[in-house]
Amino acid sequence: MNKLIYSSMAAAMLASAAFAEIQYTTQVVDGCIRFVNGAGHYADNCYISGLQNMAPNTCYKVRQSRINDGSVPQTGHMNNNAADTWWWKTTECTKVTILVPVPGTYDLVPNCVEFQNGFGNFANKCYSSGLHNMSANTCYTVNPDRIADGSLPQTGYMNNNAADAWWWVETNCNTIVPLDPPDICNTNPSDGACLSFCTTNPNNSFCVSNFCAMFPADPSCAVPSVCSNPSDPACLAACLADPLSDPACEAVICADDPSKPMCSDACQRDFYSAGCQAYCMDPVHASTATCGQSACAADPTDPVCVSYCAANSSDPVCQVPPTPTATQEDCLIDPNSTECQAFCAANPNDGACDVNFCVNNPNDPNCFDKCINFVQGKGGYGDHCYKSGLLNMDGKCYTMNPARAPAPQNINNNAADGWWWVQTACEKEYIIPRANWTLQPKGCVPFVNGFGNFANKCYISGLLNMAENNEAENKCYEVNPDRIADGSLPQFGYMNNNAADAWWWVETLCADTVPPRPFEGKVAPKAAPKAAPVLGESQISVDNTTLSVTSTVADTKMLRVFDMNGKLLHSESFSGMAKDVDFAKFAGKGVLLVRITSGNKLVGMKKVSIR
């Protein structure tokens, strides 16, 4: 069979002959075997299975009296009923110890061929296919007794039934040979191919012998410390001879003589290092600038720093830096941050802090309508309110009657129809001013039908039914991204040119706010803030390489990605309350800024990093 199991003697012979590099391990297996009628040699074995009427977990062997009286055939078939006590008796289910090759120290070389009847030369071969009734993953060779008794024909045809044990016996399908490492390992054990081989085959004799040459960082390869006992005089002597011989040498030398220059130098690296502590505990050095300044750099509250600054208050390390003034912009970055809370504690009536600000100050330029313009075909009508676009609005705001949910794609547009529409408050919300952002044109162009290439552009004119004074209102149009995704958009020629058709067109900004660009070579980009979890109506999160946006409104929004120098890396519009974007292309690009806008409002912003 395919399983590699060898008797102790056979394995030892193999190991001492051609397979000197193959390693073996012991394994305990059943000494009794399966009974196969016709296999012969019945007197030489005990049987744990294969007989009829065997008791559970019981082994059997042929009675000695049957062997003595010559009843047991050496070949051919015999009685196979374990309940026939004239032939069989129970016996101990013995265990034997065998040697098996250790995985990773050998290769398997197939050595069996396909059986072809009529060609002769059947002896000394094993067969992996071509016989009738072969067991799966099992090879066969001619029963050696048939060779010994002359039954095997040298030419022509022979029995081809693998189940006939008088003619056939199972054998291994493979020969095992030593598994040799790549040639490069002989000259460069640290080569990648060699490391890969030994990582996969750690038991290989070459890998065991050269382990530390290939994996010097492994703890088992560490050189014994000369300072395993720091108080041993031999440790101090070894460190004085070579301070780099052991990581503990600095502490050992400085404990012996704190005046050594290396002890003072240790304070430049770490005030709490053993060398610096030994130096600063020496009364001669305790109040020096080296100790005091190092302590203050590590922890201004450390007693050494406090003591030093009491006597040296003019030293810059003793000056307490002024607390940065919290600003409204801190609330733009993270409404839940300590900085924003500090700002709001000092400015409770500021629009960024007062939830009723826009109720009390409806004309403030930073208060924007929560209600939007109704556009037929956009859907999601129950998710927000409308200040315009419906018939018969009479200066009021409306939202879809919740009893009509779920909202259809196209809906009755008569605000006076109470079955469909109900009045709601025309509320405003405060959007924090974007003082550090600048308004820049997006490069929208006039629409010219017939030229194709309509995707990934915004159009400032040329479409039918564009909003009046659209440029003054910062309203341009671009192809609905769903038409690009579903393949409806023609690549060439003509397309729908009706801006009011929401199935084809969505509004976008003609100009948008972007981060300020630093003056080249003079001003570094602003450092990334701690977090930006939520702003306005949208939430932004990252899971592996997928950026997810969830929103409380379903109107058209623009998603833009900038690097920290203000360069626009990606933009796309989307409708609905959720959007997933594959950001794998930004892996390793560092910190990026994601912005979500709805109309002229910033409704979401967050800094992200895709690893």
LOSEMI-499559 format. One record per residue (C-alpha): x, y, z. Coordinates in steps of 0.1 Angstrom, whole numbers, padded with zeros to 4 digits, always signed. Example, Ala and Ser with C-alpha at 12.3 -4.5 7.8 and 13.67 -1.06 7.14 Angstrom:
// LOSEMI-499559
+0123-0045+0078 +0137-0011+0071 
This chain:
// LOSEMI-499559
+0000+0000+0000 +0010+0036-0002 +0016+0038+0036 +0053+0039+0044 +0058+0014+0072 +0090-0007+0075 +0100-0034+0099 +0129-0026+0122 +0153-0048+0103 +0142-0035+0069 +0144+0001+0080 +0179-0004+0095 +0191-0019+0063 +0177+0010+0043 +0192+0035+0066 +0227+0019+0066 +0226+0015+0028 +0213+0041+0004 +0192+0062+0027 +0217+0074+0052 +0202+0109+0054 +0166+0096+0060 +0156+0099+0096 +0133+0074+0112 +0111+0074+0143 +0096+0045+0162 +0059+0037+0160 +0039+0010+0178 +0014-0009+0155 -0007-0040+0157 +0013-0072+0154 -0017-0091+0142 -0028-0086+0106 -0059-0089+0084 -0067-0124+0072 -0068-0128+0034 -0078-0162+0022 -0055-0175-0004 -0025-0155+0009 -0009-0186+0026 +0016-0185+0054 -0013-0189+0078 +0008-0205+0106 +0031-0176+0108 +0006-0149+0117 -0021-0138+0141 -0052-0122+0127 -0072-0091+0140 -0097-0090+0112 -0108-0108+0080 -0122-0140+0096 -0159-0148+0098 -0175-0147+0133 -0147-0130+0151 -0154-0117+0186 -0150-0079+0190 -0115-0067+0198 -0102-0103+0197 -0073-0118+0178 -0070-0154+0165 -0043-0178+0153 -0043-0213+0138 -0042-0241+0165 -0007-0257+0168 -0023-0291+0165 -0035-0283+0130 +0000-0271+0121 +0015-0303+0136 -0009-0327+0117 -0003-0309+0084 -0038-0297+0080 -0028-0260+0074 -0019-0254+0037 +0011-0233+0029 -0007-0218-0001 -0042-0216-0014 -0074-0213+0007 -0082-0226+0041 -0110-0226+0067 -0119-0189+0076 -0145-0194+0103 -0131-0181+0136 -0159-0199+0155 -0145-0233+0143 -0124-0241+0173 -0109-0272+0156 -0090-0247+0134 -0088-0215+0154 -0081-0203+0189 -0080-0168+0205 -0046-0153+0212 -0030-0121+0225 -0034-0090+0202 +0003-0083+0202 +0019-0049+0194 +0052-0044+0176 +0076-0015+0173 +0085-0005+0138 +0105+0024+0122 +0088+0048+0099 +0105+0077+0080 +0102+0112+0094 +0083+0135+0070 +0105+0161+0055 +0136+0139+0053 +0126+0119+0022 +0110+0121-0012 +0087+0095-0027 +0097+0082-0061 +0070+0063-0079 +0083+0029-0090 +0052+0011-0102 +0040+0007-0138 +0008-0001-0156 +0002-0039-0160 +0000-0051-0196 -0009-0087-0201 +0007-0107-0228 +0042-0091-0225 +0057-0114-0199 +0085-0104-0176 +0060-0100-0147 +0085-0107-0119 +0104-0080-0100 +0079-0052-0110 +0051-0035-0091 +0019-0024-0108 -0001+0007-0100 -0029+0001-0126 -0041-0023-0153 -0052-0052-0130 -0088-0061-0123 -0102-0054-0087 -0073-0032-0076 -0079-0014-0042 -0077+0024-0043 -0042+0039-0039 -0027+0004-0038 +0000-0012-0058 +0006-0049-0064 +0035-0073-0072 +0035-0110-0081 +0033-0133-0050 +0069-0144-0046 +0057-0180-0040 +0046-0181-0076 +0081-0172-0087 +0096-0197-0063 +0073-0226-0074 +0077-0219-0111 +0040-0211-0116 +0047-0177-0131 +0049-0177-0169 +0080-0159-0183 +0062-0149-0215 +0026-0145-0227 -0004-0141-0204 -0010-0146-0167 -0037-0141-0140 -0046-0104-0139 -0070-0104-0109 -0055-0083-0081 -0079-0098-0056 -0065-0133-0062 -0040-0135-0033 -0025-0167-0046 -0011-0147-0075 -0008-0111-0062 +0003-0093-0030 +0001-0057-0021 +0032-0035-0021 +0044+0000-0017 +0038+0023-0047 +0069+0044-0040 +0105+0041-0031 +0118+0066-0006 +0150+0085-0013 +0167+0112+0008 +0153+0147+0004 +0183+0169-0005 +0183+0207+0000 +0189+0230-0030 +0225+0231-0042 +0228+0268-0030 +0225+0256+0006 +0260+0241+0003 +0276+0275-0003 +0250+0300+0012 +0227+0285+0039 +0211+0319+0043 +0198+0320+0007 +0160+0324+0004 +0156+0291-0014 +0175+0273+0014 +0155+0291+0041 +0123+0282+0024 +0133+0245+0021 +0143+0243+0058 +0111+0261+0069 +0091+0235+0051 +0114+0205+0061 +0128+0213+0096 +0136+0177+0102 +0160+0174+0073 +0194+0164+0085 +0210+0193+0067 +0185+0218+0082 +0191+0204+0117 +0229+0207+0114 +0228+0242+0099 +0198+0256+0118 +0216+0284+0136 +0234+0295+0104 +0201+0300+0087 +0180+0312+0117 +0205+0330+0140 +0177+0351+0156 +0161+0320+0171 +0163+0320+0209 +0179+0285+0209 +0208+0299+0189 +0217+0326+0214 +0253+0326+0225 +0256+0320+0263 +0258+0353+0281 +0292+0362+0296 +0272+0379+0323 +0246+0353+0332 +0258+0362+0368 +0265+0400+0368 +0282+0399+0402 +0308+0374+0389 +0342+0391+0386 +0346+0373+0353 +0316+0392+0339 +0332+0426+0348 +0365+0415+0333 +0349+0404+0301 +0329+0436+0298 +0359+0458+0304 +0377+0439+0277 +0347+0443+0253 +0318+0464+0264 +0298+0452+0234 +0302+0415+0243 +0269+0414+0263 +0238+0437+0266 +0243+0437+0304 +0278+0452+0302 +0268+0488+0304 +0250+0482+0337 +0279+0461+0351 +0306+0487+0341 +0286+0517+0353 +0278+0500+0386 +0315+0495+0391 +0326+0530+0379 +0299+0556+0372 +0324+0581+0360 +0330+0562+0328 +0319+0583+0297 +0296+0555+0285 +0275+0560+0317 +0269+0597+0309 +0262+0588+0273 +0236+0563+0284 +0215+0593+0297 +0213+0607+0261 +0196+0575+0250 +0173+0567+0280 +0173+0582+0315 +0159+0550+0329 +0187+0528+0314 +0208+0509+0340 +0239+0529+0329 +0223+0563+0334 +0207+0553+0367 +0241+0542+0380 +0256+0575+0368 +0228+0597+0383 +0227+0579+0416 +0263+0588+0422 +0262+0620+0444 +0289+0636+0423 +0265+0636+0392 +0230+0636+0407 +0224+0674+0402 +0242+0677+0369 +0225+0690+0337 +0230+0655+0322 +0208+0639+0348 +0183+0667+0352 +0177+0673+0315 +0175+0636+0307 +0150+0631+0335 +0128+0660+0323 +0129+0647+0287 +0117+0613+0300 +0091+0625+0326 +0087+0661+0338 +0072+0648+0370 +0102+0626+0379 +0117+0637+0412 +0151+0642+0396 +0136+0666+0371 +0116+0685+0398 +0147+0689+0419 +0168+0700+0390 +0142+0726+0378 +0139+0740+0413 +0175+0751+0410 +0176+0757+0372 +0142+0773+0364 +0157+0791+0334 +0167+0759+0316 +0144+0755+0286 +0136+0719+0296 +0119+0734+0327 +0096+0757+0308 +0060+0744+0307 +0048+0748+0271 +0016+0767+0267 -0016+0747+0263 -0028+0749+0226 -0060+0768+0223 -0089+0747+0212 -0107+0759+0181 -0140+0753+0163 -0120+0733+0137 -0112+0707+0163 -0150+0699+0162 -0148+0695+0124 -0120+0669+0129 -0137+0650+0157 -0168+0662+0176 -0161+0638+0204 -0124+0648+0209 -0111+0664+0241 -0101+0695+0221 -0137+0699+0208 -0151+0695+0243 -0127+0721+0256 -0138+0745+0229 -0175+0739+0236 -0170+0744+0273 -0156+0778+0266 -0181+0785+0237 -0214+0768+0245 -0234+0791+0222 -0212+0784+0192 -0229+0767+0163 -0206+0737+0165 -0217+0732+0201 -0253+0744+0204 -0279+0720+0189 -0304+0749+0188 -0281+0774+0171 -0298+0773+0137 -0332+0775+0153 -0322+0808+0170 -0300+0820+0142 -0317+0808+0110 -0300+0834+0088 -0264+0825+0099 -0244+0817+0067 -0233+0784+0082 -0269+0771+0087 -0280+0750+0058 -0314+0736+0050 -0319+0700+0061 -0346+0697+0034 -0336+0693-0002 -0350+0698-0037 -0374+0670-0048 -0362+0652-0080 -0386+0626-0094 -0370+0592-0099 -0343+0594-0072 -0362+0573-0047 -0357+0573-0010 -0384+0599-0005 -0392+0588+0030 -0356+0593+0042 -0355+0631+0040 -0377+0662+0036 -0382+0686+0006 -0382+0724+0005 -0388+0726-0033 -0396+0706-0064 -0431+0695-0055 -0463+0711-0068 -0484+0732-0044 -0458+0735-0017 -0470+0770-0005 -0436+0778+0011 -0438+0748+0034 -0416+0716+0036 -0429+0681+0031 -0419+0645+0036 -0435+0613+0023 -0464+0600+0044 -0448+0572+0064 -0479+0551+0057 -0468+0548+0021 -0435+0531+0029 -0417+0515+0012 -0411+0544-0012 -0416+0537-0049 -0390+0548-0075 -0414+0573-0090 -0440+0590-0067 -0469+0614-0068 -0454+0649-0068 -0484+0669-0055 -0476+0682-0020 -0514+0689-0015 -0522+0652-0018 -0522+0642+0019 -0524+0605+0010 -0488+0608-0002 -0473+0638+0015 -0473+0654+0050 -0459+0687+0062 -0427+0688+0083 -0405+0715+0099 -0381+0733+0075 -0352+0728+0099 -0316+0740+0094 -0284+0725+0106 -0251+0741+0114 -0222+0730+0091 -0188+0740+0106 -0170+0765+0084 -0142+0750+0064 -0116+0778+0070 -0087+0756+0060 -0102+0745+0027 -0103+0764-0006 -0129+0764-0034 -0116+0753-0067 -0133+0746-0101 -0136+0710-0110 -0131+0716-0147 -0167+0709-0159 -0172+0713-0196 -0200+0720-0221 -0220+0688-0231 -0217+0681-0268 -0238+0651-0280 -0224+0627-0305 -0188+0626-0294 -0191+0598-0268 -0167+0596-0239 -0194+0608-0215 -0182+0591-0184 -0159+0607-0157 -0168+0642-0168 -0190+0669-0153 -0210+0692-0175 -0216+0729-0169 -0238+0736-0199 -0253+0720-0231 -0279+0697-0215 -0317+0703-0217 -0335+0713-0185 -0305+0722-0165 -0313+0742-0133 -0317+0780-0139 -0284+0798-0131 -0269+0764-0125 -0233+0778-0126 -0242+0805-0101 -0258+0779-0079 -0227+0756-0083 -0249+0729-0100 -0234+0708-0127 -0243+0674-0140 -0226+0640-0146 -0237+0606-0158 -0255+0585-0131 -0228+0560-0120 -0254+0533-0122 -0256+0537-0160 -0219+0532-0162 -0220+0501-0139 -0249+0484-0158 -0234+0491-0193 -0262+0514-0205 -0239+0543-0213 -0228+0543-0249 -0191+0546-0254 -0195+0564-0287 -0222+0585-0305 -0253+0600-0289 -0269+0596-0255 -0298+0610-0234 -0292+0648-0230 -0321+0656-0205 -0305+0668-0172 -0339+0663-0155 -0339+0626-0163 -0325+0612-0130 -0321+0577-0145 -0294+0592-0167 -0281+0623-0149 -0272+0633-0113 -0263+0668-0100 -0227+0674-0089 -0208+0705-0078 -0192+0727-0104 -0165+0737-0079 -0156+0720-0047 -0136+0725-0015 -0102+0708-0014 -0074+0708+0012 -0050+0737+0010 -0017+0729-0008 +0014+0737+0011 +0040+0761-0004 +0065+0737-0020 +0096+0732+0001 +0085+0757+0028 +0054+0745+0047 +0049+0708+0056 +0015+0693+0055 -0006+0696+0086 -0002+0666+0109 -0030+0640+0109 -0056+0645+0137 -0064+0618+0161 -0097+0607+0145 -0126+0618+0125 -0154+0593+0132 -0186+0612+0123 -0195+0645+0106 -0229+0656+0096 -0250+0629+0080 -0226+0602+0070 -0203+0577+0087 -0171+0564+0071 -0154+0531+0082 -0126+0509+0068 -0126+0470+0070 -0094+0456+0054 -0094+0472+0020 -0131+0481+0018 -0142+0516+0026 -0179+0517+0037 -0201+0548+0038 -0235+0549+0055 -0257+0579+0055 -0290+0590+0069 -0301+0604+0035 -0304+0588+0001 -0297+0619-0021 -0268+0620-0045 -0234+0624-0028 -0198+0628-0039 -0170+0607-0024 -0135+0621-0029 -0101+0609-0017 -0071+0632-0012 -0035+0626-0001 -0022+0648+0027 -0008+0673+0002 -0043+0680-0012 -0039+0660-0044 -0072+0644-0056 -0067+0607-0060 -0102+0594-0065 -0138+0607-0069 -0171+0591-0076 -0208+0600-0070 -0234+0577-0055 -0270+0576-0044 -0286+0557-0016 -0278+0553+0021 -0248+0529+0018 -0218+0526-0004 -0188+0502-0004 -0157+0511-0024 -0127+0488-0030 -0097+0507-0017 -0071+0480-0024 -0053+0503-0048 -0046+0527-0019 -0028+0500+0002 +0005+0514+0015 -0002+0550+0004 -0002+0563+0040 -0028+0586+0055 -0056+0597+0031 -0085+0621+0036 -0120+0609+0026 -0147+0635+0021 -0184+0631+0014 -0204+0660+0001 -0241+0663-0005 -0249+0693-0028 -0229+0722-0012 -0227+0705+0022 -0198+0685+0037 -0216+0656+0054 -0187+0633+0062 -0149+0634+0065 -0123+0610+0079 -0086+0602+0076 -0079+0566+0068 -0049+0543+0061 -0052+0512+0040 -0025+0486+0049 
